[in-house]
Amino acid sequence: MPNGPHSVVLNVPLLGMTGVGMYVSGSDGQPRRTVIRCQRPTALLTGRNRSESPITRPRSRPSDAGLSSPTEESNTFDLESIQKELELKSGVLKFGNETITAKMDDFVNEGLLGSGTCSVVYRMRHHTRSDLLMAVKCMRRSTTCQEENKRIMMDLKVVTISYDCEFIVECFGIFFTEGDVWICMEVMSTCLDKLLHDLQRPFPERVLGKITVSITIALDYLKRKHNVMHRGILSQYASISVDVKPSNMLLSYRGVVKLCDFGISGKLKDSIARSRQLGCIGYMAPERLETPIYDVRADIWSLGISLYELATGSFPYKGTEIEFAIMSKIISDPPPSLPHHIPFSPAFRHFVDCW
């Protein structure tokens, strides 16, 4: 892929690599060269500068007509009404300017992409339309656990409205049945956590700058446009939380870094969230551990921890396996500082140290 005027090439040795750049598995399973790319801030949401041709197809609104927005003043999460709305929209998928109606049986499972505590993600392709390729997040709807169903509803609610930000993984639509929920998303190349492991070396500072811009734009979009933060929630119906972390930062085949995983996002009320349930401890801000009240600045802490890890190749609390010990370090110790023996720029050091 040719480099645009604002592209950044990650110049590291990797299997299958010649010259500069890096090779990852393409959507067809073959090695493919990719770069980490991000436009200048003035063109971030459009994905291009005025003088440049588009690097991605135009983002389109998924089939979310009728879905209530989490920017509503009420913090009540009406599961019954949301469920009815989702059932009406099940199977209506939008790819660019094309809308299709499909069934679950129309898609062929091409293999596992990843798994989490509550879901599994498969690579799927339409059996008669080979161009319709998706990453499908599959979740079972619980018949006994209302909290789990609330989590799923929150996931569906956020991904279906976050359609116009270049730095959030795109949702094509959903399948919603009595027992299963599928969220159909664009296929991504890898996550930054896995990429760091595969490279076996830290990311260059110039790449970290591009990653930072992408993630902060995504977080700002969620808060300003949809009143959503990526962690924590006031609503009684979704008191689950998670951290911004490298495994939730995905790299597209065009080299764009995007934020994913909104099942645990929370609606903001007066810019404050209240929740005591813990996510991934190591990325959590001290105030998140000490008090049920915190705001969007807690996500900036998580971003700082993530940048430290990507910049050094090492998790700042590495070697501490017990959650209580990690919590104690986060609360009692000074915030991690970038090692002095690595020649980071003063600007990057200041950015990471000011969290």
SVG drawing of the C-alpha trace seen along z (x, -y; Angstrom):
<svg xmlns="http://www.w3.org/2000/svg" viewBox="-41 -21 61 43">
<polyline fill="none" stroke="black" stroke-width="0.4" points="0.0,0.0 1.5,-3.4 2.3,-5.7 0.3,-9.0 2.0,-12.2 1.1,-11.7 1.7,-8.0 4.0,-6.4 5.8,-3.2 6.6,-0.9 10.2,0.1 10.8,3.3 11.9,6.8 9.0,9.3 8.4,12.6 7.8,12.2 9.2,8.7 11.3,7.0 12.3,3.4 10.2,1.3 6.7,1.7 5.4,4.9 3.4,7.9 0.2,9.2 -2.3,11.7 -4.6,10.2 -8.4,10.8 -7.7,13.6 -5.2,15.2 -2.1,14.1 0.7,11.9 0.0,8.2 2.0,5.2 0.4,2.5 1.4,-0.8 0.0,-2.6 -1.7,-5.6 -3.4,-8.6 -4.2,-11.9 -3.6,-15.3 -6.1,-16.3 -7.8,-18.8 -8.9,-15.8 -9.2,-13.0 -13.0,-12.6 -13.1,-12.7 -10.2,-10.2 -8.4,-12.4 -7.1,-15.9 -8.9,-17.9 -6.1,-17.3 -6.0,-13.5 -8.2,-10.8 -10.3,-8.8 -8.3,-6.0 -11.5,-4.1 -15.0,-3.9 -17.4,-6.4 -18.7,-5.4 -22.5,-4.8 -25.1,-4.6 -26.0,-1.1 -29.6,0.0 -30.4,-1.7 -33.6,-3.6 -35.8,-3.7 -33.0,-3.0 -33.0,-5.5 -29.8,-7.4 -27.8,-7.2 -27.8,-11.0 -31.4,-10.9 -31.8,-12.8 -33.2,-9.8 -30.6,-7.3 -33.2,-4.5 -32.3,-1.6 -35.6,-0.2 -34.7,3.3 -38.1,4.3 -38.5,1.5 -34.9,1.7 -35.3,5.4 -38.3,4.9 -36.5,2.3 -33.5,4.6 -35.7,7.5 -37.2,5.3 -33.8,4.4 -32.3,7.9 -30.8,9.1 -30.8,5.7 -27.1,5.0 -25.7,2.0 -22.4,2.1 -21.6,-1.3 -24.6,-2.5 -26.0,1.1 -28.6,2.4 -29.3,6.2 -31.6,8.4 -30.0,11.6 -30.3,14.6 -27.7,16.1 -27.7,19.1 -26.6,17.0 -23.1,16.6 -20.2,19.2 -17.9,19.4 -14.3,19.1 -12.7,19.4 -12.1,18.0 -10.7,14.4 -10.7,14.1 -12.6,14.7 -13.4,12.9 -15.2,13.5 -18.7,13.1 -18.3,13.4 -16.5,15.1 -15.6,13.4 -15.6,15.3 -14.7,14.4 -17.8,14.9 -18.6,14.4 -21.9,14.4 -22.4,17.7 -23.4,16.1 -21.7,12.7 -18.0,13.4 -17.4,9.6 -19.5,9.4 -16.9,10.3 -17.5,9.6 -16.1,10.1 -19.0,11.3 -19.1,11.0 -21.4,13.7 -23.0,13.7 -25.5,15.9 -28.5,14.3 -28.9,15.5 -32.3,16.8 -31.4,16.3 -28.9,13.5 -30.5,10.1 -27.1,8.3 -25.6,10.2 -28.5,9.2 -28.1,5.6 -24.5,5.7 -25.4,7.1 -28.0,4.3 -25.5,1.7 -23.1,3.1 -25.7,3.1 -26.9,-0.4 -23.5,-2.0 -22.1,-0.3 -25.2,-1.0 -24.9,-4.8 -21.1,-5.2 -21.2,-5.1 -19.5,-8.3 -16.2,-8.2 -13.2,-7.0 -11.5,-5.7 -14.2,-3.4 -14.6,0.1 -17.6,0.0 -20.8,1.9 -22.7,3.2 -25.7,4.4 -26.9,7.0 -28.7,10.3 -30.9,10.6 -32.7,13.8 -34.2,15.4 -31.0,17.1 -28.2,15.4 -26.9,11.9 -24.5,11.2 -22.8,7.9 -21.5,7.7 -18.4,5.5 -15.6,4.8 -12.7,7.2 -9.5,5.8 -5.9,6.9 -4.9,7.2 -4.9,5.5 -2.0,3.5 -1.5,5.9 -0.9,8.8 1.1,6.7 3.4,5.7 3.9,9.3 4.5,10.3 7.0,7.5 9.0,8.3 10.0,4.6 8.4,1.3 6.6,-0.9 8.5,-4.0 7.5,-7.3 6.2,-8.6 3.8,-5.7 2.7,-6.2 1.7,-9.8 -0.6,-8.6 -2.1,-6.0 -2.7,-8.6 -4.5,-11.0 -6.8,-8.2 -7.8,-7.0 -8.3,-10.4 -10.5,-11.4 -12.6,-8.3 -13.0,-8.9 -13.8,-12.6 -16.4,-11.6 -18.1,-9.2 -18.3,-11.7 -19.2,-14.9 -21.6,-13.4 -23.2,-10.5 -22.5,-11.3 -20.7,-8.0 -17.4,-7.1 -15.5,-3.9 -15.5,-2.9 -18.0,-3.1 -21.7,-4.1 -24.3,-5.8 -27.2,-3.9 -28.4,-1.1 -28.7,1.2 -25.1,1.3 -22.7,1.0 -19.9,3.0 -16.6,1.3 -13.5,2.0 -10.3,0.1 -9.0,-1.5 -6.1,0.8 -4.0,2.1 -6.2,5.1 -9.1,2.8 -7.1,0.8 -7.4,2.4 -5.4,1.9 -7.2,2.0 -5.8,3.4 -5.3,-0.2 -3.3,-1.0 -6.0,-3.0 -6.0,-2.5 -9.6,-2.2 -11.2,-1.7 -13.5,1.2 -15.5,3.0 -18.4,0.8 -20.4,3.4 -19.2,1.8 -19.3,-1.8 -21.4,-4.0 -23.7,-6.8 -22.4,-10.0 -24.6,-12.0 -23.0,-15.4 -19.7,-14.0 -19.5,-11.7 -19.8,-7.9 -20.4,-5.8 -19.5,-2.1 -17.5,0.1 -17.2,3.2 -13.7,3.7 -12.4,4.2 -8.8,4.9 -7.1,3.7 -3.7,2.8 -5.1,0.1 -7.4,-1.5 -6.9,-5.0 -6.4,-5.4 -9.7,-7.3 -11.4,-4.3 -10.1,-2.0 -10.6,-4.4 -14.1,-5.8 -17.2,-4.9 -17.2,-8.5 -14.9,-9.3 -15.1,-11.1 -13.6,-10.8 -10.1,-11.7 -9.9,-8.1 -9.7,-7.0 -6.7,-9.3 -4.9,-7.4 -5.7,-4.2 -4.4,-5.7 -1.2,-6.7 -0.7,-3.2 -1.3,-1.8 1.2,-4.2 3.8,-3.3 3.4,0.4 3.6,-0.2 6.6,-2.6 8.7,-0.3 7.4,3.1 6.8,3.8 3.7,3.4 4.5,1.0 3.2,3.4 4.9,6.4 5.8,9.0 2.9,8.3 0.4,11.0 -2.0,10.6 -4.8,8.1 -4.7,6.7 -0.9,5.9 -1.5,4.2 -4.3,2.1 -2.0,1.2 0.7,0.0 -1.7,-2.0 -3.1,-3.8 0.1,-4.2 3.0,-4.5 3.7,-7.5 2.4,-7.2 4.8,-5.2 7.3,-7.4 9.0,-6.5 12.5,-5.0 15.3,-7.6 17.6,-5.3 15.2,-5.4 15.6,-8.6 12.0,-9.8 11.3,-13.3 10.5,-15.9 7.1,-16.4 6.2,-12.7 7.6,-12.4 5.5,-15.4 2.4,-13.9 2.7,-10.6 3.8,-12.1 1.0,-14.6 -1.7,-12.0"/>
</svg>
